[in-house]
Amino acid sequence: MGRRRSEADQQVAELLRTARDALGLSVAFLSRLDGTTQHLEVVDSAIPFVFREGLQLAQETSFCQAILDGRLPAVIPDVRDFPAAMALPAARFPRLRSYVSVPVTLSDGTLYGTFCATGLSSDKGLTKRDKALMEVLASAAAVVLEPGVLESARAEEIERRLAPVLDAGGPVVVLQPIVDLATGRRVGAEALSRFPADWGKAPDVVFAEAHEVGLGERLELLALERAAAHLDAVGGYVAMNVSPGTLLGAPCQELFARLPAGRVLVELSEHDAVEDYDALRAALAPLRAAGTRLAIDDAGAGFSSLRHIVLTGPDVIKLDRSIVDGVAGDPVLRTLVGALVEFAHGSGASVVAEGVETADDAAALRALAVDLGQGWFFGRPGPPEALAPVEEPATLTPVEEPAPSVASIAP
């Protein structure tokens, strides 16, 4: 049984059937040319035992390549009239006798392959008008194919870019201090992934792309392993972000199960939809029973974080930087933060404010009873040795330049 056709393939097959019916030939097919091989991707044939989807031929010996090179005309009523054609393997098996081939070209001028029709007998009725029809149908096929081609090219680029990072054991993971706003003492740190700067992509974008191509869970697990490796080098807890889908998997469960539960805060990002909260709660139950705490990230940035909070009952709620930055001078933000703090404390959860960059914002958050703070005001992300010991107050050094958007281990 042949491969299952995609929707795009089925549309191309209808175009091929139109070509075959209009020309009265035995076979019509779309081929993809990769430089060395001709791949018959979609075939409409009265003789499927000879022409079948998935068949691969040497490109340099194909009729299509000879036509592209100008060694043969695009319309061949009788192959036997052209010695160059008779010299090709296809003229002998399956004894092609008539042939029409036109290029399939994408919008950027890239050659995808060819749109062809052929018969096992000569057909003196084939004319330039038939070529024109094939060109119209080939153009329609290109429109159908292009989205898939672009998607495949994007996936290949992502996989190629991620390969060295995966082979090296994952992204670089740095730590950013989390400070008790009342005392100034560091109580923990958040693990943050870093990717090559020349990519020009925020970490959350990189993780999202990895998930697009089926590499997201692997990349997250490698980042989590590197975050876990910092536990022996620092005091306090380490917050590790993970997507709901990865958390449900056995490898992630096994990873968290072997870590010191009391020193791990699992942050569930609000950006990923949760399809089954019962399954999520079941996955979290043994971890939380052992002492691992749960945090919901990005509270205040969207509806899904509030849904996560209501349905998971977290130990920690992290306020998104969008409602933290400038809170000292914005009464609306202060009202929103105050409401979230009241809600969190009423639910038995502590509150961490992300993106704290000024002394005024830190003081305002402290006045609003926010428990902990995180941001460039308290320290930039860096290696474990850059963190203050948990026994000492953190050094509070304002940062003049604006802080970039920082993403955590998971998207």
Secondary structure, 3 states (H helix, E strand, C coil): CCCCCCHHHHHHHHHHHHHHHHHCCCEEEEEEECCCEEEEEEEEECCCCCCCCCCEEEHHHCHHHHHHCCCCCCEECCHHHCHHHHCCHHHHCCCCCEEEEEEEECCCCCEEEEEEEEECCCCCCCCHHHHHHHHHHHHHHHHHHHHHHHHHHHHHHHHHHHHHHHHCCCCEEEEEEEEECCCCEEEEEEEEEECCHHHCCCHHHHHHHHHHCCCHHHHHHHHHHHHHHHHHCCCCEEEEEECHHHHCCHHHHHHHHCCCHHHEEEEECCCCCCCCHHHHHHHHHHHHHCCCEEEEEEECCCHHHHHHHHHHCCCEEEECHHHCCCHHHCHHHHHHHHHHHHHHHHCCCEEEECCCCCHHHHHHHHHCCCCEEECCCCCCCECHHHCCCCCCECCCCCCCCCCCCCCCCCC
